[in-house]
Every structure is written in C-alpha cells, then in structure tokens.
Amino acid sequence: MSAPNIAPPWLIRVHHRLRSASFATVMLAVSLHMRDKDYGWPSWLFMVLVFLVYPQLLYWRSLRSEHAVAKELRNLLLDAMLLGLAMAMLGFPLWLTVAVTIAALVNSATNTGWPGVGKTLLAAAAGMAFGYLATGMRFEPATNWQVTATCILGLAIYLVVVGNVGFVRNSQLRQTREDLRQRKADLLSANQRLQVQLTEIAALQQQLREQAMRDPLTGLHNRRFLDSVLEREAARCLREEQPLALLMVDVDYFKRYNDRYGHQAGDQCLRAVAGCLQAAAKRATDLAARYGGEEFCIVLIDANLDMARRLAEALRHAVADLGMAHEDSPLGRVTISVGVAVMRGDGGCRADDLLRAADEALYCAKQNGRDRVEVDAVSAVEDDRVAMGGLVKLVWHASYECGRAETDDQHRLLFGLANRLLSAIVSGAGADVVTDHADALLAYVGEHFREEEALMVKHGYPELAEHVAIHQQLSVRATELAACCRAGHCEVGDMFEYLAQELVFRHILGADRKLAAYLAERQPPAA
C-alpha cells in the first residue's frame, strides 16, 4: 500500500539535503584519494553505496515511517558508524577523517545536544572496529593536495550551511514566538471584548426576563409569573402549614367604559387600577399581577381570611376614591369587585383550587351588584371553624348552581343532610343519632350518583368513565367515614374535609358542572 501524500517533516527534508550534499562531497574526496591507490572494485562499490545510495535509501524509508523524526535522529548514529567504517577501510586519511568526524559531531550536537556527541563518538568507534576486522589495521594518514583542498572546502561549506540552517530555524522560531505573543495579545483583547459583550448580554437577558414576567400595559407581573408563584407558594403553604390568600379583582362594567371612552382611556383606567393594586400590596412578599383583560390578582403569603378581607375592602375604596367617571355604570364611577379565597396550610388545596375558589367568589360579587367584596364560601367556613372551635356548617351559595334545576335541587338536599350530620357530631349527640345521619347521607349520595350515571349513559357522556371513577372514590370514602361514625370516633375535621373539599369542590363544582354543561348543549330549545 502506498504512503499517503503528506509532506515530510522539516527535519527530514533538511537532513536529506545536507546528507546528500555532504556525502557526495566526501565521495569526491574519497575518489581523489583512491584513484592513485590499489583498491579493487568491491571497495569502490562499497564507497558508492555508502556515500551516494545510502542517503537516498534513508530518505525513502523516512517517507514511509510513522515516526520519521525519531528514526532520523537514530540515523545520525548510523551515519557516524558508516563513516568510521569507511575511514578505517581507507587507512584513516587525515583530512578525510577529520572532516567527516567534525561534520558528524556538529550534526549530532545540533540535533541531540551533548548526549548525542558521546553516542556519535561511540558509533564511529564501532564502525572503525568493524573496518579493522574486515580489512585489517592500516594507518595511511597522508593525502594529496586535491583531497586536502576538497575536505577543507567541503567542511567549511558544510559548517556555513549548518550555521545558516540554524539561523533560519531560529529566525522562524523567533517569528513564531512573536506571532504567539501577538495572538495571545489579540486573544486577551478578544476575551476582554467578549467579557464586555457577555455582561451586556446578561443585562439584556435580565431585562428580557423582567419584560417576560411583566405586563407591558400596567407594569404588574403577568399571568405566567403569577401561575409560577402560586404553584410554588401553594407547595410551601402545605409544607410549612401557613395560610395563602388570593384576591381576584375585576373592573366593573369595563367593556362599557371602553365602548364609551375609547381604548386609550380604557388603558389609562387599567393603569390607574393597577397602581392601586401595587400600592395595596405593601409587604415584600405580596404579589400584584394582571390576570388577563380587566382582571387582576393579589397573592398574600401567610395571610389569614380577616387580613385578606380587610385589604380587599381597602383596595375597593382606593379605586372608588380615584373618582374616574363612568357614565355607563349604575354607580357613576369606576369601581371594582373582589373575590377572596384562602388556602389553609393543613388542607389539601392546590393552586388551581385556590384560583377557582377566588374566581367563584368574584362571580358572587358581580352577581350581587358589583363594587363589593365576597369571600369564597369554603374559605369562610374554614375560617369560622378555626375561630369558633369547630361549629361549622356548609352554606349553599348561588355560585354553586350548575344551571340544571334537578341537579341543583339534589345538591341543596345533600348540603342539608351534611349539615345535620355535622351538627350531630359537633353537639356530641349519641352514636345512634350520628350513625342515622351518616347512613342517610350515605344512602342519598349513592342515590344521587346512580341517577347521574344513568343520565350520562342515556346521553352518551364522553367522560363517563372518569366521572364514575370519582363517584366510586367518593363512595368508598363516605363508607369509611360512616364506619367511623358507627364506631363512635368520627372526627369533625375529617368529615368536614370530605364534605367541603371532595364533595363540594371536586364533585359539585367540578365534575357535576361539566356534566350539566354537556347536558345543556343537548337540551332541545323551548317552544
């Protein structure tokens, strides 16, 4: 297989030229020395092989070697040995011996330093010993003037060439070092510019992150940031058992305001309301955000219902005190409605539940005339339970209605049965009374679930399986609580959590509302 077409290393190229030229010069001197002496053709053949063929053979091998430079440094010792052998065969002619020895030593010193000089002397001595064994010991130092002149001139030219090669190489190295210094300086300069650019990019990224978290119109945090904060704080609320309050704010009759005064005035109105929210969120941990459109939110960390309600009322008055005229509002000025919900640290509420509860409370505030604050029913009951030591009941509210009269009637009845059971437990009624109420509630829950499942099957409800799975989970939990009542150790907290969180939030306000919406779409229009 042929060697790849790659240029040989610099050292190989230079040594090939020096070896070829210097060995040819020595061959000339040897020829001048041998012509007047009685040497047979084997000696002439050996000299031709050593001084003319050998340099080309070495170069040919170097081109095909994977470690050409290391092999070339070893070849210097082979040069010294062959030269010693040739000088011994010629009888050690003085100027020839001096010239080739000096040339070999200079070459070794230039390429391998002082250790190479010693090895070169040993290699030359070994060559001379081989010559002595091959031809016998002869000593004929005399040379004619042609040989002497050729050796002196050739040695001088060789030393000048070697010096010039060293000079060129040193010049190249100096230039390389200068280039490296310049590149280092350029690299440092480029690195400094890069650091400046990175600092500018980091500042720009921070600015972009801030812009990504802010609503461009009002300057408040946006919905994306609000959702992330709610998720994080809800998890912390549960972990550290601290309350978390949420205020949902809506500008009353804002569409009418936009239609009458124009969108620029509407934007100014939203900015003014946002300023009131920002002023109300005084604590470092409070967060005011734009939820979307004309709706805003305030997140209050470690705030109970009373604190949240008072802040909501102060905010409502602050907006009213702005005195922005609104001729298409029954109130004659810009007002807000606020829904309040609180998540307690010992419950199982999530961020989505808190948002939904605050939204339901806001819906109540709007339904009840606007310009008011309403508290989520479950949050109010939870707060009452804490304040009054467990004297609790479930309060039906219009916001719980799903729009289907039959379903709403069943839910109201379910509230009544649940409150009878809660009253019996709190008042310390006998186990028989508590058990009767628990059985009545359990029986009605089962009947209600069966009627719903029959409706879903009849109308082909697509989420039948998921809804039935919720029924089964609620039924199993109700059965467990009823068993506790029969055993006489039912806790009011466990019962209330089941009724308020699972039955009300998960079933009535969740699954049943979706079912009612699906059935309403398939209800034939009235004649």
NULUMTOR-665248 format. One record per residue (C-alpha): residue number from 1; residue in one letter; chain; x, y, z negated. Coordinates in steps of 0.001 Angstrom, whole numbers, plus 500000, padded with zeros to 6 digits. Layout:
N
 baza bami keza      u      v      w
  NUM    A    A      X      Y      Z
...
***
This chain:
527
 baza bami keza      u      v      w
    1    M    A 500000 500000 500000
    2    S    A 501412 503401 500978
    3    A    A 502148 506001 498330
    4    P    A 499782 508957 498050
    5    N    A 500768 512070 499972
    6    I    A 501908 514126 496963
    7    A    A 504892 516478 496937
    8    P    A 507761 515062 494791
    9    P    A 508728 516945 491618
   10    W    A 511156 519841 491863
   11    L    A 513978 517913 490138
   12    I    A 513731 515056 492652
   13    R    A 513857 517402 495611
   14    V    A 516858 519368 494304
   15    H    A 518819 516283 493285
   16    H    A 518214 514663 496673
   17    R    A 519658 517679 498456
   18    L    A 522635 518009 496089
   19    R    A 523369 514286 496112
   20    S    A 523102 514015 499888
   21    A    A 525373 517046 500498
   22    S    A 527928 516296 497787
   23    F    A 528168 512573 498597
   24    A    A 528602 513416 502302
   25    T    A 531434 515823 501354
   26    V    A 533080 513110 499258
   27    M    A 532667 510683 502167
   28    L    A 534525 513179 504361
   29    A    A 537374 513407 501847
   30    V    A 537416 509608 501430
   31    S    A 537564 509146 505197
   32    L    A 540504 511549 505429
   33    H    A 542212 509613 502626
   34    M    A 541519 506126 504057
   35    R    A 542496 506814 507707
   36    D    A 546209 506703 507007
   37    K    A 545973 503593 504814
   38    D    A 545393 499967 505494
   39    Y    A 541743 499484 504474
   40    G    A 539649 496791 506090
   41    W    A 536129 497153 507406
   42    P    A 534460 495862 504132
   43    S    A 535918 498837 502278
   44    W    A 534697 501232 504950
   45    L    A 531245 499600 504863
   46    F    A 531105 499911 501069
   47    M    A 532041 503590 501188
   48    V    A 529390 504310 503844
   49    L    A 526754 502510 501789
   50    V    A 527714 504371 498601
   51    F    A 528126 507885 499996
   52    L    A 525684 508007 502901
   53    V    A 522970 505330 502461
   54    Y    A 522702 505254 498670
   55    P    A 521377 508891 498279
   56    Q    A 518580 508241 500784
   57    L    A 517669 504933 499166
   58    L    A 517348 506598 495750
   59    Y    A 515111 509315 497185
   60    W    A 512916 506728 498925
   61    R    A 512464 504840 495641
   62    S    A 511708 508055 493705
   63    L    A 508874 508915 496086
   64    R    A 507173 505620 495142
   65    S    A 507794 505688 491424
   66    E    A 505129 506634 488857
   67    H    A 507846 508022 486546
   68    A    A 510128 509612 489128
   69    V    A 511732 512224 486837
   70    A    A 512694 509730 484110
   71    K    A 514108 507364 486737
   72    E    A 516070 510194 488360
   73    L    A 517744 511007 485026
   74    R    A 518798 507363 484765
   75    N    A 520095 507539 488340
   76    L    A 522718 510060 487182
   77    L    A 524387 507258 485249
   78    L    A 524245 505034 488326
   79    D    A 525908 507844 490316
   80    A    A 528769 508017 487776
   81    M    A 529218 504235 487795
   82    L    A 529368 504002 491628
   83    L    A 531770 506946 491827
   84    G    A 534003 505310 489218
   85    L    A 533890 502056 491166
   86    A    A 534826 503839 494435
   87    M    A 537713 505741 492813
   88    A    A 539093 502510 491335
   89    M    A 538911 500799 494727
   90    L    A 540807 503766 496285
   91    G    A 543535 503684 493602
   92    F    A 542381 506829 491776
   93    P    A 543428 509536 494280
   94    L    A 543956 512590 492100
   95    W    A 541843 515314 493713
   96    L    A 539078 512912 494689
   97    T    A 538893 511513 491158
   98    V    A 538973 514981 489554
   99    A    A 536333 516392 491928
  100    V    A 533784 513573 491590
  101    T    A 534311 513350 487799
  102    I    A 533784 517103 487319
  103    A    A 530728 517051 489583
  104    A    A 529201 514075 487722
  105    L    A 529837 515683 484309
  106    V    A 528396 519054 485405
  107    N    A 525297 517352 486766
  108    S    A 524764 515367 483544
  109    A    A 525395 518365 481304
  110    T    A 522968 520471 483341
  111    N    A 520159 517917 483193
  112    T    A 520598 515986 479923
  113    G    A 522982 518052 477733
  114    W    A 525863 516756 475629
  115    P    A 524426 513260 475104
  116    G    A 524346 512842 478884
  117    V    A 528043 513806 479181
  118    G    A 529060 510944 476922
  119    K    A 526860 508458 478739
  120    T    A 528254 509637 482080
  121    L    A 531844 509004 480935
  122    L    A 530899 505532 479769
  123    A    A 529118 504782 483066
  124    A    A 532145 505996 485071
  125    A    A 534457 503859 482920
  126    A    A 532215 500851 483533
  127    G    A 532408 501459 487302
  128    M    A 536185 501690 487133
  129    A    A 536320 498418 485226
  130    F    A 534243 496696 487915
  131    G    A 536584 498114 490554
  132    Y    A 539616 496802 488682
  133    L    A 538046 493343 488507
  134    A    A 537139 493468 492219
  135    T    A 540364 494804 493744
  136    G    A 542959 494698 491041
  137    M    A 544599 497563 489265
  138    R    A 546047 500107 491675
  139    F    A 547154 503645 490989
  140    E    A 547860 505822 494022
  141    P    A 547129 509430 492982
  142    A    A 548788 511119 495942
  143    T    A 546507 512805 498518
  144    N    A 547319 514667 501718
  145    W    A 546619 518327 502115
  146    Q    A 543390 517748 504093
  147    V    A 541913 515635 501276
  148    T    A 543065 518116 498653
  149    A    A 541590 521091 500521
  150    T    A 538307 519245 501149
  151    C    A 537986 518294 497473
  152    I    A 538805 521790 496195
  153    L    A 536473 523475 498664
  154    G    A 533703 520925 498150
  155    L    A 533959 521146 494332
  156    A    A 533859 524947 494454
  157    I    A 530818 524939 496722
  158    Y    A 529109 522313 494511
  159    L    A 529667 524338 491335
  160    V    A 528425 527513 493015
  161    V    A 525331 525722 494296
  162    V    A 524622 524179 490872
  163    G    A 525013 527610 489279
  164    N    A 522685 529153 491806
  165    V    A 520127 526389 491237
  166    G    A 520321 527120 487536
  167    F    A 519939 530822 488185
  168    V    A 516891 530291 490402
  169    R    A 515370 527940 487885
  170    N    A 515991 530347 485021
  171    S    A 514506 533165 487067
  172    Q    A 511433 531064 487717
  173    L    A 511170 530228 484023
  174    R    A 511528 533887 483070
  175    Q    A 508859 534796 485577
  176    T    A 506664 532004 484266
  177    R    A 507118 533238 480688
  178    E    A 506340 536772 481819
  179    D    A 503249 535510 483608
  180    L    A 502240 533629 480485
  181    R    A 502729 536729 478336
  182    Q    A 500676 538741 480785
  183    R    A 497979 536087 480890
  184    K    A 497998 535971 477102
  185    A    A 497562 539743 477001
  186    D    A 494820 539511 479618
  187    L    A 493188 536696 477646
  188    L    A 493313 538719 474417
  189    S    A 491831 541690 476217
  190    A    A 489136 539499 477778
  191    N    A 488477 537937 474376
  192    Q    A 488026 541373 472823
  193    R    A 485637 542349 475601
  194    L    A 483827 539043 475101
  195    Q    A 483524 539700 471362
  196    V    A 482016 543101 472108
  197    Q    A 479623 541520 474596
  198    L    A 478702 538774 472114
  199    T    A 477993 541393 469460
  200    E    A 475810 543287 471910
  201    I    A 474062 540056 472939
  202    A    A 473470 539117 469292
  203    A    A 471972 542553 468637
  204    L    A 469837 542218 471756
  205    Q    A 468720 538734 470726
  206    Q    A 467786 540041 467291
  207    Q    A 465856 542853 468953
  208    L    A 464124 540370 471265
  209    R    A 463299 538086 468324
  210    E    A 461852 541061 466485
  211    Q    A 459855 542025 469556
  212    A    A 458696 538429 469962
  213    M    A 457377 538488 466391
  214    R    A 455700 541899 466666
  215    D    A 452512 543057 468301
  216    P    A 453573 545801 470736
  217    L    A 450456 547923 470179
  218    T    A 450255 548055 466389
  219    G    A 453772 547139 465305
  220    L    A 452398 544451 462975
  221    H    A 453556 540860 463145
  222    N    A 451822 538837 465842
  223    R    A 449769 535639 465803
  224    R    A 452730 533363 466459
  225    F    A 454640 534706 463465
  226    L    A 451500 534590 461326
  227    D    A 450948 530901 462105
  228    S    A 454543 530016 461219
  229    V    A 454367 531928 457925
  230    L    A 451039 530336 456994
  231    E    A 452386 526829 457647
  232    R    A 455490 527499 455575
  233    E    A 453717 529229 452707
  234    A    A 450910 526642 452591
  235    A    A 453520 523915 452143
  236    R    A 455256 525966 449443
  237    C    A 451918 526688 447766
  238    L    A 451233 522980 447414
  239    R    A 454792 522197 446400
  240    E    A 455079 524894 443715
  241    E    A 451364 524892 442759
  242    Q    A 450907 528608 443398
  243    P    A 447826 530224 444972
  244    L    A 447869 531593 448508
  245    A    A 445289 534163 449647
  246    L    A 444318 535187 453159
  247    L    A 442321 538257 454239
  248    M    A 440693 538170 457665
  249    V    A 439800 541699 458870
  250    D    A 437597 542720 461788
  251    V    A 436915 546257 463064
  252    D    A 433117 546676 463099
  253    Y    A 431459 547315 466491
  254    F    A 434830 547746 468145
  255    K    A 433553 546866 471615
  256    R    A 431036 549664 471379
  257    Y    A 433819 552008 470272
  258    N    A 435902 551070 473307
  259    D    A 432957 551475 475655
  260    R    A 432091 554931 474317
  261    Y    A 435509 556471 473704
  262    G    A 437732 554574 476153
  263    H    A 440563 552125 475760
  264    Q    A 443163 554703 474820
  265    A    A 441012 555824 471894
  266    G    A 440448 552141 471065
  267    D    A 444204 551560 470952
  268    Q    A 444592 554570 468681
  269    C    A 441852 553202 466427
  270    L    A 443628 549824 466162
  271    R    A 446910 551548 465332
  272    A    A 445211 553553 462575
  273    V    A 443630 550422 461064
  274    A    A 446991 548626 461330
  275    G    A 448577 551469 459387
  276    C    A 446047 550930 456584
  277    L    A 446866 547207 456543
  278    Q    A 450582 547920 456393
  279    A    A 450048 550330 453508
  280    A    A 447864 547796 451672
  281    A    A 450486 545013 451959
  282    K    A 452733 546696 449395
  283    R    A 454646 543738 447989
  284    A    A 457735 542494 449800
  285    T    A 456113 539073 450156
  286    D    A 452839 540389 451647
  287    L    A 452411 539995 455391
  288    A    A 450150 542078 457620
  289    A    A 449593 540713 461141
  290    R    A 447384 541204 464152
  291    Y    A 445364 538038 464656
  292    G    A 444040 538998 468078
  293    G    A 441867 541699 469629
  294    E    A 440379 543780 466827
  295    E    A 441051 541126 464144
  296    F    A 443864 541362 461595
  297    C    A 445149 539278 458697
  298    I    A 446947 539856 455431
  299    V    A 448734 536948 453732
  300    L    A 449124 537319 449977
  301    I    A 451597 534940 448363
  302    D    A 450959 533960 444721
  303    A    A 447733 535977 444595
  304    N    A 444507 534758 442976
  305    L    A 440980 535485 444184
  306    D    A 440487 538561 441994
  307    M    A 443696 540181 443287
  308    A    A 442788 539371 446894
  309    R    A 439230 540711 446482
  310    R    A 440441 543992 444940
  311    L    A 442985 544503 447714
  312    A    A 440304 543785 450333
  313    E    A 437985 546391 448807
  314    A    A 440807 548952 448654
  315    L    A 441581 548272 452302
  316    R    A 437938 548651 453296
  317    H    A 437737 552028 451553
  318    A    A 441056 553142 453087
  319    V    A 439769 552523 456609
  320    A    A 436459 554247 455842
  321    D    A 438376 557234 454437
  322    L    A 440119 557695 457787
  323    G    A 436850 559315 458860
  324    M    A 437096 558204 462506
  325    A    A 433741 558967 464116
  326    H    A 431868 556049 465692
  327    E    A 428534 557287 467041
  328    D    A 427514 553829 468303
  329    S    A 427900 552295 464836
  330    P    A 424946 552354 462399
  331    L    A 427448 553595 459823
  332    G    A 428568 556544 461947
  333    R    A 432295 555927 461435
  334    V    A 434875 553217 461953
  335    T    A 434635 550531 459271
  336    I    A 435927 547023 458738
  337    S    A 434567 543719 457487
  338    V    A 436819 541473 455420
  339    G    A 436697 537745 454697
  340    V    A 438702 536413 451740
  341    A    A 439849 532834 451091
  342    V    A 442243 531450 448514
  343    M    A 444181 528206 448602
  344    R    A 444992 526778 445196
  345    G    A 448283 525008 444615
  346    D    A 446721 521908 443046
  347    G    A 444397 521230 446007
  348    G    A 444783 519570 449357
  349    C    A 444019 522562 451566
  350    R    A 446130 523215 454640
  351    A    A 446924 526354 456606
  352    D    A 444214 525548 459153
  353    D    A 441677 525095 456352
  354    L    A 442622 528457 454858
  355    L    A 442249 530201 458209
  356    R    A 438904 528567 458812
  357    A    A 437655 529483 455328
  358    A    A 438678 533149 455736
  359    D    A 437061 533222 459164
  360    E    A 433832 531813 457708
  361    A    A 433861 534474 455004
  362    L    A 434416 537165 457657
  363    Y    A 431465 535784 459605
  364    C    A 429329 536134 456483
  365    A    A 430449 539740 456008
  366    K    A 429433 540567 459576
  367    Q    A 426118 538723 459265
  368    N    A 425309 540548 456040
  369    G    A 425614 544046 457509
  370    R    A 429357 544689 458011
  371    D    A 431502 547206 456102
  372    R    A 431769 544700 453271
  373    V    A 433978 542074 451711
  374    E    A 432838 538448 451477
  375    V    A 434599 535601 449708
  376    D    A 434671 532085 451051
  377    A    A 432150 530017 449070
  378    V    A 434561 527233 448154
  379    S    A 437218 529718 447073
  380    A    A 434637 531457 444867
  381    V    A 433510 528183 443312
  382    E    A 437102 527104 442717
  383    D    A 437779 530453 441057
  384    D    A 434676 530133 438901
  385    R    A 435714 526635 437888
  386    V    A 439057 527920 436661
  387    A    A 437502 530893 434877
  388    M    A 434598 529010 433224
  389    G    A 436251 525755 432330
  390    G    A 434524 523575 434919
  391    L    A 430924 524918 435007
  392    V    A 430668 524569 438773
  393    K    A 428152 524024 441494
  394    L    A 428088 524038 445265
  395    V    A 426429 527129 446733
  396    W    A 424767 526865 450131
  397    H    A 425550 529757 452411
  398    A    A 424187 530796 455754
  399    S    A 427635 530407 457276
  400    Y    A 427364 526661 456650
  401    E    A 424470 526348 459108
  402    C    A 425349 524446 462266
  403    G    A 422334 525601 464303
  404    R    A 420398 522330 464239
  405    A    A 417482 522662 461793
  406    E    A 417228 518931 460903
  407    T    A 420935 518699 460129
  408    D    A 420941 521926 458082
  409    D    A 417968 520680 456010
  410    Q    A 419801 517439 455273
  411    H    A 422901 519360 454249
  412    R    A 420913 521577 451871
  413    L    A 419411 518483 450263
  414    L    A 422862 516986 449965
  415    F    A 424014 520186 448157
  416    G    A 421137 519824 445711
  417    L    A 421912 516173 444897
  418    A    A 425597 517034 444487
  419    N    A 424865 519878 442073
  420    R    A 422601 517622 439958
  421    L    A 425462 515154 439659
  422    L    A 427989 517875 438810
  423    S    A 425686 519325 436152
  424    A    A 425173 515904 434597
  425    I    A 428926 515299 434401
  426    V    A 429762 518751 433016
  427    S    A 426955 518745 430464
  428    G    A 428048 515392 429062
  429    A    A 424857 513532 429962
  430    G    A 424717 509847 429236
  431    A    A 426335 507308 431521
  432    D    A 422931 506110 432751
  433    V    A 421911 509613 433867
  434    V    A 425240 510263 435599
  435    T    A 425043 506852 437290
  436    D    A 421483 507520 438546
  437    H    A 422525 510841 440071
  438    A    A 425630 509251 441615
  439    D    A 423564 506425 443111
  440    A    A 421016 508886 444503
  441    L    A 423782 510954 446121
  442    L    A 425472 507832 447489
  443    A    A 422209 506499 448927
  444    Y    A 421416 509815 450626
  445    V    A 424932 510145 452032
  446    G    A 424570 506674 453558
  447    E    A 421138 507526 454999
  448    H    A 422416 510817 456420
  449    F    A 425375 509076 458043
  450    R    A 423178 506396 459634
  451    E    A 420830 508988 461159
  452    E    A 423778 510883 462599
  453    E    A 425307 507738 464067
  454    A    A 422003 506813 465700
  455    L    A 421848 510304 467272
  456    M    A 425410 510008 468538
  457    V    A 424737 506630 470131
  458    K    A 421497 507896 471701
  459    H    A 423117 510940 473286
  460    G    A 426436 509296 474199
  461    Y    A 428587 511452 471925
  462    P    A 432180 511171 473245
  463    E    A 433759 511431 469771
  464    L    A 431560 508722 468260
  465    A    A 434455 506577 467056
  466    E    A 436240 509470 465322
  467    H    A 433030 510677 463675
  468    V    A 432136 507181 462447
  469    A    A 435668 506800 461059
  470    I    A 435152 509981 458985
  471    H    A 431804 508579 457732
  472    Q    A 433496 505362 456670
  473    Q    A 436264 507169 454799
  474    L    A 433766 509426 453002
  475    S    A 431552 506430 452154
  476    V    A 434459 504481 450691
  477    R    A 435491 507443 448550
  478    A    A 431888 508025 447438
  479    T    A 431613 504363 446415
  480    E    A 434817 504666 444364
  481    L    A 433532 507767 442566
  482    A    A 430180 506115 441904
  483    A    A 432001 503169 440337
  484    C    A 433876 505597 438104
  485    C    A 430560 507145 437047
  486    R    A 429197 503723 436105
  487    A    A 432343 503062 434072
  488    G    A 431829 506367 432240
  489    H    A 435137 508025 433118
  490    C    A 434381 510145 436158
  491    E    A 436311 513429 436186
  492    V    A 434524 516558 437351
  493    G    A 437665 517672 439213
  494    D    A 437776 514518 441312
  495    M    A 434058 514731 442080
  496    F    A 434225 518424 442985
  497    E    A 437263 517900 445228
  498    Y    A 435392 515169 447087
  499    L    A 432220 517241 447463
  500    A    A 433823 520590 448305
  501    Q    A 436871 519622 450293
  502    E    A 435941 516403 452040
  503    L    A 432155 516520 452304
  504    V    A 431782 520257 452915
  505    F    A 434937 521249 454782
  506    R    A 435712 518059 456630
  507    H    A 432178 516811 457314
  508    I    A 429694 519705 457267
  509    L    A 431957 522474 458596
  510    G    A 433989 520188 460816
  511    A    A 432597 517028 462363
  512    D    A 428877 517885 461998
  513    R    A 429307 521327 463518
  514    K    A 430961 519813 466608
  515    L    A 428178 517250 466864
  516    A    A 425475 519930 466576
  517    A    A 427135 521969 469332
  518    Y    A 427225 518886 471574
  519    L    A 423528 518132 470926
  520    A    A 422558 521781 471546
  521    E    A 424089 521588 475032
  522    R    A 421803 518655 475818
  523    Q    A 418670 520141 474251
  524    P    A 416089 520898 477006
  525    P    A 415216 524626 477229
  526    A    A 411988 525744 475562
  527    A    A 408929 526156 477851
***
